Amino acid sequence: MFKGIPPVPDSAFVQKLKEFDPGLDIVFNRRFGKFVIRKKKAFGKPFGLLVVQTDNGEFRQPDIRDIKTLYDGDLWRHGGVKKRIVDGEERAARLREKESADVTDELRAVSRDSKIQLRNTFRKATNTGSKQPEFRRVILKPRGLTLDQIRAARAIGQDPWAGFGKVQ
């Protein structure tokens, strides 16, 4: 319960609120300790549309954010209820299609990696000798003499193993 002199909203805000809808007014509610934007009815008491507060429920002065909130919630300014429902259904359909495409792409990427790993494992297990793709090929460096070096040395009559195994 608020006690004392109630705060007054900014006159520029009140003017913009009346430009938005002449049937709206803003009052300070002592019980809540916050400003309340109300809609006047033809008969009876006005009803509250929006309590002006921070995100954590504290008091704040009204500003353009509140008018934007009212504008976004006004169905008649956006073409009526039917148009809003149709737009929502179209957005939901686009979201479902996008999620489906994302799942498909993710499954394709995972299966592509699995396919490569499975192919390499099968190649090693069955010793098929199929070559790896060029971009993944690992060239092994031979230790000692290669077969070509041994054949070349024997062709000219030299011992290919001369010099190996001698401690210097």
N, C-alpha and C positions, 0 to 999 in steps of 0.2 A: 504494500500500500504506500503510495507516494504522498508525502506531506510537504506543504510549502507552496510557493508560487510555481505553477506549471510552466514549462518551456513553451515558446511560441515557434512554429515552423517559419522558415524563411519565406518572405513574401514572393520572391521570384519562383520558388517551388509551388506555392499555392496558385500563382498565375498560370504556370505550365500545367498544373493539374486541372485547372478549370478549362484551359484550351483543349486538353486531351478529352475531357468529358465534363460538361457543366453540371452534371448530376453528382459529381464526386466532391467530398470535402474531407478535411483532415482535422482530427481532434486529438487532444492528449487524454489518454485513459489513465486515471489515477490508480485504478486497481492493478493494472499491468505495469504502470510506470513507463509506458511507451506510447508513441504516436500510432493512431489507427486511421487508415484511409477507409471512409464509409461511402456507401451508395445511397442516395436519397430515393425513397419510394414515393409513388403517387399518394398512397395512404399508409399510415402507420409510421413506426419508427424506422430510421435508416439502419442498414445492416453493415457490419464490418466486412471489408474485402481483404485487407492486408494489414498485418501488424508490422510496423517498421522496427527492425532490430538487426543486430549484427548476426554473423553466422553462429556464434555461440550463445545467442539469446539476450545479449546486453542491449542497453539503450543506445540509440544513435539518432542523429538528425536526419530527416528525410532528404533524399537527393534524387538525381535523374535515374538512378538504378531502380527506384521504386516505380517510376513511370514506365520504364522499360519492362519491368516485370508485369505491370498491368497490361501493357501493349501486347506482350507475348501471350498472355492468357486470354485476350479478347478474341473470341471466336469469330465475331461478325466482321472484324477488320481483316481477317484472313480468309474470307470467302465462305464462312459458315461451318457448321458442324460436319456436314457430309464431305466437304472438301478436305477438312482436317483428318477425317477418318481414312479417306482414300489415300491422302499423302502418307499417313502413317503405315498403311498396308503396303504401299509401294516401297517405302524405306525399309520395312521389315523384309520384303521379298529380295531387295538388293542386298541386304545384309546376309540373308540366308545363302544367296548365290555366291557372295564373296567368301563366306566361311567354307562353303563346299569346295570352291576353287582352291582355297588355301590348304584344306585337308588333302585334296587331290595332289597338289604340288608337293606337299610334305611327304606323302606316301611315295610319290614318284622318286623324290630325291633319296629317301631312305632305301627304297628297293634298288635304285641304281648303285648305291654304295654296296649293298648286300650282294648284288649280282657280281660286281668286280671281285669282292672278297671270295665269294663262292667259286668263281672261275679260277682264281689263283690257287685256292686250296685243292680243287679238283686236279689242276695241272700238276701240282706238286705230288699229290697222292698217286696219280696214275702215270706219272712220268711221260706225259704226252709230248713234251718238247715244243709246244706251241710258244711262239714268241710273245713277249709282252709288248704292249704298245710303246712307240718311240718315246713318248713323253714320260713314261714310267720306267723305262729300261735302266737297269743298273749294270754298268760295265765293270766286271771284276778284273782286278789287276793280278796277273799271274805271279806266282812265286817261283823263283828258279828259272829254268830254261823252258821256253815254249817248244811245242812240237816242231814248229817251223825252224827254230834255231838249231834243234838237234839234227834235223834232216839236212840242213845247210852245212853243218859241221861235218857230218858223215860223207856228204857228197864231195867235199874237197879233201877227205882223208884225215881229218883231225879227230881227236878224241873229244867228244862234246863235254865230258866230265872232267877234263883236265883243269885243275885249279880249284875244284870243289873239294871240300873236306880237308884241305891242308891248313894247318895252323900257321899263321905267319907271325 
